[in-house]
Amino acid sequence: MTKSKLFYTIALALLGVGLVYSEAFTQGRGAAAPAPAHKVGLIDIEEVFTNYEKFKILQEDLKVEAEQSSQTVQRMVKQLKQTEQKLKSPTLKKGSAEYIDLEATFVKQKAALDADVKNKERDFMRSRAKVFKTVHEEVQEMVQAFAQKKGYTLIIRFRRPKFDVDDPRAVAMDLNSLVIYHRDADDITDVIAKALNRVYADSKRDSNVRPAGGRAPARTRQPAAPRRRQN
């Protein structure tokens, strides 16, 4: 046998051994760690917020806060208009001491009104942002717990089709949706909303029954009646 033939024979033998070893190694690894199956879910956050009872109540609280602020501003505007009417009175002479005092009062009232409106707008926006942040965090926690329990590997936010022909913006959003097709079972929106409402109802019931410390109030024991001695 020549040297060249001997070299090719040894090379082919080594290649065959390598292929057998690689196939066995791959099969062993695949059997030990199979790839997990993906499970994707969809959720309409806007729908969850709309159907969450806690969010509705917090929205009502914001509305009350806005109405109270509006009443305060209206009183200040009324006082400002009254001062303005006095300044425009034909019996009041410009440049007089009374006119100068009223003018100074008008300037102070106007400055106080502007500052109060800005402060109330800022406070309202902060309260509104806090409400949305709180509810959004609760939704995220519920989605995470549900996904881990049911084996979801990915939850995607989407918008349920509305197709409101009277709202061109809504129609455009529906047409530009990233989700083209999905099964009804993939949409977990209603499941999450119901779970949030159930937890919220339980928390309200517990807060009405239990004191602040979380323990049931201690019962006062009545002293036992003394036993009569038998003769």
Residue pairs with C-beta under 8 A, 6 or more apart in sequence:
1 9
36 153
38 153
38 154
39 150
39 151
39 152
39 153
39 154
40 152
40 153
40 154
40 155
40 156
40 186
41 147
41 152
41 154
41 155
41 156
41 186
41 187
41 188
42 155
42 156
42 157
42 158
42 179
42 182
42 186
42 187
42 188
42 189
43 143
43 155
43 156
43 157
43 158
43 187
43 188
43 189
43 192
44 157
44 158
44 159
44 160
44 187
44 189
45 136
45 139
45 157
46 159
47 160
47 189
47 193
48 139
48 189
48 192
48 193
48 196
49 55
49 135
49 139
51 190
51 193
51 197
52 135
52 139
52 193
52 196
52 197
52 200
53 197
53 200
53 201
54 135
54 138
54 196
54 197
54 200
55 131
55 135
58 131
58 134
58 135
59 131
62 124
62 127
62 128
62 131
65 124
65 127
66 124
69 120
69 123
69 124
72 116
72 120
73 113
73 116
73 117
73 120
76 109
76 112
76 113
76 116
77 113
79 109
80 106
80 109
80 110
80 113
83 102
83 105
83 106
83 109
84 106
86 92
86 102
87 99
87 102
87 103
87 106
92 98
92 99
92 102
93 99
138 196
139 192
139 196
142 192
142 195
142 196
142 199
143 155
143 188
143 192
146 152
146 188
146 191
146 192
146 195
147 153
147 155
152 188
155 188
156 179
158 177
158 178
158 179
158 182
159 173
159 174
159 177
160 187
160 189
161 174
161 177
162 170
162 173
162 174
163 170
163 171
163 174
164 170
164 171
165 171
209 216
210 216
211 217
